[in-house]
Amino acid sequence: MSKKYFVTGIGTSVGKTIVSAVLVKMWNASYWKPIQSGDLTSSDSMMISQLLGSDVEIFPERFQLSYPASPHYSAELDGQEIRISDFKLPATSGNLIVEGAGGMFVPINDQDFIIDLLEYLELPVILVCSDYLGSINHSLLSFHSLAERGIPVDYIVLNGDFKESSRRIIIKNKPAGSKIIEIPSLETLDSEGLKKALEKIKIEE
């Protein structure tokens, strides 16, 4: 049975694209970024291609927004309107990694957020956490928000180095049934760095 997941994070800049690249490589999956907001000449899809090579199937973004801002604002500046009903999962019989934009409560229009999109797509979640001041609070708030909607969380990713105290609290409070993936920091942001990280990855059985 194929694996299809929505990768989201406890906030912006927690490493969702790097984690997505690791998962795409590990599970021989395709990749889809529904909304790219800004950085169209160095998009997340382009980074996946650079890290993993041309053999990876990368589906085109549904929205390419030119301004590096929250999707609702970037779409407004571009004269576009994003609706939840605009999105449809790419047709594939294989594994698929879908990467969200920013954190779960990043708005895509005046009433819908990334959490509404992942709920609409009906995919289990892989939640990316990194360790910074406030990350425990953000992690636990994310757990509660997903639980309130009954959205399954299959994996919690601890991305990069974690203090043991942070790691312990996040693991103790993680959603029931979710498993932990620990990914070390990449030594270099290239295919060789990704290869070394894959050799050290830890996945809860």
QUIMO-V102579 format. One record per backbone hydrogen bond with DSSP energy under -1.0 kcal/mol. CO is the residue of the C=O (numbers start at 1). NH is the residue of the N-H. E is the energy in kcal/mol with one decimal. If there is no record, write none. Layout:
# QUIMO-V102579
CO:NH:E  CO:NH:E
This chain:
# QUIMO-V102579
3:96:-2.8  5:98:-2.7  6:126:-2.5  7:100:-2.7  8:128:-2.7  15:19:-2.5  16:20:-2.8  17:21:-2.4  18:22:-2.2  19:23:-2.5  20:24:-2.9  21:25:-2.3  22:26:-2.7  23:27:-2.7  24:29:-2.0  30:97:-2.4  31:59:-2.8  32:99:-2.4  34:62:-1.1  34:63:-2.2  36:65:-3.5  39:42:-1.2  43:47:-2.0  44:48:-2.3  45:49:-2.1  46:50:-2.6  47:51:-2.5  48:52:-2.3  49:53:-2.5  53:56:-1.1  57:31:-2.3  63:36:-2.7  65:38:-4.0  67:69:-1.9  70:74:-2.7  71:75:-2.7  72:76:-1.4  73:77:-2.3  74:78:-1.7  75:80:-3.3  76:79:-1.1  83:86:-2.0  84:87:-1.8  95:30:-2.7  96:5:-2.2  97:32:-2.2  98:7:-3.9  103:106:-1.4  104:115:-2.5  106:114:-1.7  107:72:-1.7  112:108:-2.6  112:109:-1.4  113:117:-1.7  114:118:-2.5  115:119:-1.6  116:120:-2.3  117:121:-2.3  118:123:-1.2  124:6:-2.4  125:154:-1.7  125:155:-1.4  126:8:-2.1  127:157:-3.1  128:10:-1.9  129:159:-3.0  132:135:-2.6  134:138:-2.3  135:139:-2.5  136:140:-2.6  137:141:-2.3  138:142:-1.9  139:143:-2.3  140:144:-2.2  141:145:-2.4  142:146:-2.2  143:147:-2.2  144:148:-2.4  146:151:-2.4  147:150:-1.1  152:125:-2.7  154:179:-2.4  155:127:-2.4  156:181:-2.6  157:129:-3.2  158:183:-2.1  163:167:-2.6  164:168:-2.6  165:169:-1.7  166:170:-2.3  167:171:-2.4  168:172:-2.3  169:173:-1.6  175:178:-1.9  179:156:-2.9  180:204:-2.9  181:158:-2.9  182:202:-2.3  183:160:-3.4  188:190:-1.9  190:194:-2.3  191:195:-2.1  192:196:-2.1  193:197:-1.9  194:198:-2.3  195:199:-1.3  202:182:-3.2
